[in-house]
Structure formats: C-alpha cells, structure tokens
Amino acid sequence: MKKIAFVTLGCKVNQYDTNAVIDDLPSGEYIKVPFPGRADLYVINTCTVTHKADAEARHYISRAKRLNPKGVIIVTGCYAQVSPDELKAQKGVDYVIGNADKTILAEVIGGAEPQSAPKIIVSDVFRRREFETPEITHFSDRTRAFLKVQDGCNYRCSFCIIPFARGRSRSLPVAEVIRRMEVLRDSGYKEIVLTGIHLSSYGRDIGVDFLGLLREVEKAAVVPRVRISSLDPADMSEELIDYVARSETICRSFHVALQSGDGDVLKRMRRRYKPEDFLRLTSLIRERMPEAAIGTDVMVGFPGETEEEFQNTYELLDSSELTYFHVFPYSRRRGTPAAQIPVQVHPDVIKRRSKALRDLGMAKKAAFYRGFVGRLLPVLIEGGMRSVRGTKGTTPNYVTVRVEDAGLRPGDEIMARISAIRGEEALGVVEAA
C-alpha cells in the first residue's frame, strides 16, 4: 500500500475538502501517515488569503520534497486556483489542482506519478453554478464534524481574493443537508458545524435562506448540537438571533466578522455595514443570550488606516460584547482594489496595533471565562486533545475546558464544574450528570 500524507491550510471549508478526499480514497490502497513523515504522495490543500498563507504553502512543498525526493507532490486549494503559474515554478510540484477540480482529486491520486514538468488542472471556477462536494462519513482526529453547506461568494470586498478562488455562491439543498447530517450522526458525531465561504448567502441560489435552513435543521433534530461558523453582519437579522436564542439544537455561539471598527475604513473595504450596525447586533445577541460566546475577525493595517481609525476600532472592540478576537494583519493581494491604494501602513505599525488588539482579546476572553467559575457545564470531549495536563473539551457556548483525563474518550459528554481559569482555557472537575 502507498503511504499518503495530507497538509491542510486555512479555513474549515478547506478542512472539509481535505476530509472529503480522504473519505473518497479506495479502501485498502493507501496508508495515511502524519505530516511530517516519509510518504509516497503528499497532498497540500492551500489557502491564499494572505501572502503568509502562500509562503506557508511553499514551505510545506519544499519540506515534503526533502522528506522524500522521489515522492509525488499534489498541490490544490485556493492558492492553486488563483496562482497556478507560481506553483508551476515551485521546485518539487508534480500536480496543481484547482478548487473547481477537487472532485477529481481521488482519481488524480490514483494515477499520480512523478512529472518532468508540473501537470496543471485548473478550470474556471466561475463556471460552477451548482454545489458539488462529496459527502463525508468520517473526520480524522475530530470529535465534531464539519458540513459544508455553501461555497463561493458573490461580494467583492476590496481586500479579498477569495471570490476568485471559490467562484460564485452555491448551496447544498436543504434535504441533502439533512441527509448528510444523518450520515454523520450514524458515524457517531454528536456535534456538526455548518460551514461555508459566505455562510450568510446560503440558499439564495436555490430559493431559500439561511434562517430557513436552521428551521429545518431544528425540526429534524438529527444531532444534539449544531454550530454555526462565521456570519457577515450585513446579512444578520434580529429574527435570526431570536431563533437561535429559542433553539434547543443551535449552539449559542456566534462568529461575526467585523474587519474594522471605523466607518471610513469599512467603506474603503467595501463592507456592507457600519460600526453601529455591528454593535447593535452583538449587543442584541448578549441581551437575548447572556452566556453566548461572540467572536470576530478584525483586520489591522488596511491601506491608509490612520492612528485615529485604528483607535476607533480598538475602542469599539473594548466597549463591545465580544468574547474573543481573530486578529489578522492586512496582506496585499495582487488583483484586488486595495492593492492599488498607494498609502500602505508600515509593517512595524501593523505589528504594534495587532499586539494591542490581541492583548485586548485575551483579556476579554479571560473575563468571559471567569464568569463560569463554580458553574457546572456540559462538555463534549475532543479528539486529539490529550496531554499531561489533561483532556480538552468544548461547551455548547464555545468555552474550552480542560479536565483530568480519567479514561475519557473523544465524543464522551460529561458535566464539569469550572474550578479556575488558566491562560485561554477553563479548568474543570468531572462530576456525575
């Protein structure tokens, strides 16, 4: 049997895509080995949201070639879709497969052999009008399952290259969403994360909407927990928030992408909301769901961002109901309008501002977690999270809890009393339900 290693960079959608390929491989023909390790084939599923992501992909290519100079290297994902010529010039690459062609990856793997020059298979992603993604029955090393229900994006934020990597928005029909959830449940999963490139756009191409999907998911009651990944504040509504507050299935955790807390920067970004819209939505979530986790993405150093504009972002985040941040430095992407803006922020300034926001985010997360000290919380034990310090799990409202490992297995549901906060996790003591 051939040994095969996978590297997945970037978002949950990429993680889903990689697992779809693994699930599609013929049984008994391959042994999956961890990276780094010597393998006959390496599949690198790339991200291209930043220059750092591109560089990371090239690093893994070079490292795979060093691990086995005779191994076959297949590069796929967003970097492959947007910049195939760059990857063609990268030493060691045998195949470049675009996002539009991931459905044939298992077939390519089956016939893969070293190439004298990289073989490029990159179709026009904008020709895809229907949702095409294999279903998955099992996720390697994961307790919660991802279910990709949407792909692509119809919007053009001035900094973002992803629409060119993923194409137009496409949705998985509601009935097929429920069926795939049932398959995952039958494989033992108790929590499913609904994910997509622009999840808020779900259903617009097939005559439904995201709230309509959530209603059907609630009605079907396939698994105890359904979690929502990132949402665009421009497409959120009070009705959606109220529905999640009443739901017995949808987890009370939200990730609402802010990007900037300054109105002028949001305009230059071509975002479709104002800072006050974001504050209204997050305040409404906290009012309806006092214990909900509320996270966000925030970009630092967008072209022309002044110190005053950054301070507006800092003050909005400081006064908000948010419980954690993902902080990203701006990355200039060729072909995007923002790349043409002449005033670029100095890297040292971006670094300083990023640290300030990350420190604020850590403080907010710790304060949120401290509110649960002494409380008894339901925890779903995660796979691949064991260490000498115990085992990790997650509550429905996205609190990371570490408990003493007393023979717990991934997928076990326990009740843990929170005893203390250490760093960015809560410490818990297992109690009988």
N, C-alpha and C positions, 0 to 999 in steps of 0.2 A: 504493500500500500504506500502511496505517496504521502509525504508529510506536507501540510499546508499551514501557513501562519497568516493571520489577519491583523491589520492595524486599522483602527477607525478613528478619524479625527473629526472634531466638530460636534454637530448638534444631535439631538435624539433621532431626527429623521435619518441621518447617516447611520446611526446605531441600528435602527430598524432595517435599513437597506442591507447592511452587512449580515445581520442575522437572517434575513430573507435568503441571501446567497448560501449561507451555511446550511440552512434548512433545505435548500434545493439540491444540495450535492447528493449524488447517489450513495446509498449506504454501503459501507464495506470497502470503499475505494480510496478513502483518504483518512489520515490521522491528523486531527487538528492539534497543533502544538503552539505553545505561547510564544509571543514575541517579547524579547529577543531569543531566538533559538534557531538552530540549523533546520531549514526546511527545503523541500524541492520546489515549492511555489510560495510566493509572497503576494498577498492581495492588500493593497494600500488604498483605503477609501478616504479621499481627501476632502478638506474644507478649503475655501478660498475667501473667507470673509475679511481676512486681513493679510498683509504681507508676511506677518509672523506665521500664519497658517500655511502659506505657500512654502516658506522656508522650512517649516517643520516637516512637510511632506517630502521635500528634497532630502532632508536629513534622514528620514526613515528609508528612503530609496537607497541612499549611499550605505547606510548601515546594513540593510538586507543584502546588498551586493558583497559587503565584507564578510557577512556571516556565511554566505555560500556563493562564491563567484560563479558557480555553474547553475545556480537556482534561477527560476523564471520569475520575473517581477511584473505584476499586473497592477497598473495604476488606474483608479476610477474615481468617481465623485465630482465635486464642483470644480476643483482646480483642473481636472482632466477635461471637463466640459468647456470651461472658459479659456484655458490656455494650453491646448494640446501641443502647440509648437514649442513652448517652453519645456514641456515634459519630453518631447521628442528629442530635444537636445541634451537631456539629462542622461549621463552615462549610467548604464545598467538597466534601463527600462526596456521591456520587451513588448508590452501591450499598453495602449492608452484607450480606456473605455469610458465614454461619456455617460452622463446621467440618463440620457434618453435611451441608452443601450444596456442599462444594467440588467434588463430582463434576460439577456443572453449571456450573462457572466458565467453561469454554471456551465454552459456549453463551451465558452471560451476556455475556462479552466480545464475542462475535459480534454481538449485538444492542444493545450498550451505546450510550447517548446521554445527553446532559446531562439531569438531572432537576430539576424545580422543588422537589421535596422528596425526600430520600433514599428509595430503594426498599429495604426490609428483607426479606431472605430468610434467616431463621434458624429452623431446625427444632429439635425436641427431640433433643439428641444422645444421650440415654439410650434412645431407641427403636432405635438401631442395634444389632443383635445380631450382624451378620456383618461381616467385614473388607471394606471397599470402598475401594480405592485403585487408580487407573490404574497400569499399569506404565510404566517409563521406559526408553528406549533410549540417551539421551544426557544428560549433565550439563554445563551451560555452565561453561566455565573450570575444570573439575575433572579431576584425574587418577584419583582414587579415586571409586568410585560408592557412593552410599547405597542401601540396600534396606530399605524399611520393612516389617518382618515382623509388627509388633504396634502396636496403638493403644489408647488409653484406660487407665484404672487403676481397680481395684476397692477401693483403700485410701483412707483419709481422714486423712492427716497433718494435724495441727491448723492448720498454716500455709498449706496448699496449696490453690489454687483450680483447679488443672489438671484434676482429675477432672470438674469441672463444665463445663470447656471441651472435654473429649475423650470423656466418657462411659465406659462400662464396657469392660473389657479385651476385645479382639478380635484374632484371629490369622490370618495368612495360611497356608493349608495347606502342609504340607511339600513336596509335589510341585510346588506353584505357586512356592514359594521357589526350588527348584532350577531350574525352567524360567526364571524371571525372571533368575536368576544367569547362565544360559546366554545369554540375550538380551544382557545387559550384557557378558559375555565377547566375544560376537560383535561388539559395538560397540567393542572394543579395550581394555576395562578389565582390569587385572591385579590390582586390589585392590578388594574390596567390603566396606563397613561395614554390618553388621546393626544396625538401629536400631529404636527403639520408645519409647513414653512410659514404660512399665514393662516393659522387655525381659525381666526375670526371670519375668514372668507368661505368657510366650509358651506357647501350646498348651493351657492349662488349659481353654479353651472348646471345644477340638476333640479332646481325649483324648490329647494328647502333652505333652512338656515341653521346656524349652529345651535341656537336655543331649541329648535325643533328636534335636532339630533339628541340633545341632552334629555328632552322629554321622553323620547323613545328608549333611550338607554335606561332611564329611571324606571320606565314601565316594564322593561324586560327583566330588570333586576338579575343580571347574569352573574355578577361578582359583587362582593360586599363593598369594594372600594373602586371608584373611578376617579382618576385625577386628570385635571386639565393642564396642558402646558401653556406656553406663553400666548397672551392675548394683546391685541392692539387696542389702546384706549379709544381710538376713533370709532371702533365698532362694538364697544361695550354699552350696555344699557342697564337702567335700573331694574328692568324686568329680568334680565339675566342674573343680576346679583341677588334679587329676591328669590329667584328659582333655586339657586344654589343654597341659599340660606335655609330653604324649606326641605331640601333634598335629603333623603336618607342614604343616598348612594354616592353623590358627587362630593369629593373631599373639599373641606373648607380651606383651600389654599389657592392663591392666585399669583400669577406672574404677569405683571402689566408693564409693558415696555415703555419707559419714559424717554430715554435718549438724552434729553436736555430739559432743564427746568427754566430755561429762558425763552420767552416768546419769539424774539428775533432769531435766535439760533434755530428754533423749531421751524420757522418759516424758511430759513436757508436750507434746512434739511428736507424740506417738502413733507414734513409730517402734517397730519390732518387734524390736529387738536391743539389746544392751548394749555399752558401750565395749570390754569384754574380748572380746566376740564379733568385733568389727571387728579388733582387734589380732591375734586368733588367725588370722583369715582372711588378713590381709595378711602376717603372718609365715609362714604356710604357703605363700603364693604365692612369697615370697622364697626359702624353703627349696627348693621344687620348681623354681623358675625364677630363678636368681640374677641374670639380666640383664633380667628383666621390668620394664617401666615400670608403676608403680602410682600412679594419680591418684585424687583425691577431690573432692567438693563439701563445703564447710563453711559453715554459716550463722553470722553474727555478730549479736549483739544480739537474740536471740529474747526475747520478753517475759519480764521477771523474771530474765534472765540476770545473775547476780552476778559480781563480780570473781573470786571463788573458782571459780565454774563455768566462767568463761572460761579461767582458768589451768589447769583440768583439761583443757580442750580443747587449749590450747597445749602442755601437757606430753605429752599423748597423741600429738599430731602430731609433736612434736620427737623422741620416742622410737620412732616408727613406722618402717616400711619404705617409706613413701610417697616418691614422686619428684617430684610436682607437686601443687599445690592449685588449685581454683577457689574463690575466697572471695566470698561474697555477703552483703551486709548484709540483715538482716531487713526485709521490706516488709509493712506491714499491709494485708491483703486483706479487703475487705468480704465478709461471709458465711462467713468461716472462724472456727472456735472461738478461735484465737489472737488474733484482732482484738478479742475481748471481754475479754482479760486486762487488768486495769487498770494493772498496772505495766509501762510501756514504757520501754525503755532510751534514754537521751538520744543524739541523733544524733552529738554530739561524741565520746561514749564509743564508739559503734559505729565511727566513723571511725578512732579510735586503735587499737582492737582489730583492725580489718580490716587496717590497715597492718602491725601486728605479725605477723599470720599471713601476709600476702603476702610480707613480707621473709623469713620463715622458709621459705616455699615456694620462693622464688627460690634461697635458699642450698641447699636440698635438691636442687633440680633441677640446679644447677651441680655439686654434689658427685657426683651420679649420672652426669652427662655426663663429668666428669673421669675417671671410671673407664674410659672408652673411648679416651682419648688414646693414639695409637700403634696402635690396632686397625684392621683392615680390615673394613668393614661394608658390607652390601648396601644400596643407596639407590634408592628409586623417585622419579624427578624429578616434581615437582608442576607443575600448570598455574598460570599467573598469578602466579608467584613470582619473576620475574626482576627484577634491579635492577643498579645499577652495581657492587654488591658481590658479584654472582654469582647463582647459581640455587639454590633450595632443594629439598630432597627429604626423604623420611622413611624411616627404617629400619623393619624389622618390629616392633621393640620401641619404636617411637614416639620415637626420637631425631631431632630436626630438624637436618639437616646442610646447610650452605651450601658449595657448590663453585664453582670458577671456571667461568664459562659458556663452554664450548668447543663451541658448536653443539648443545648438549643440547636435547632436545625433551621436552615433557610425556609421561610414560609410559615414558621410557627407564629401564632398570635398569642401574645402574653399581655398581662397587666403589670405595669411597672410604676412604682412610686418614685417620683423625681426627688433625689436627695441633694443634689448640688449641680452647679454649672462649672464646667472646665473647658476653657477655650471656646470653641464653637460647637460644643455638644453638651447635652444634659446627661447626668449620671443617674441611673435608675436602679431600683431594687425590685426584683421579680416578686410579685405577690399572687396568691391564688385569685382567680377571677371570681 
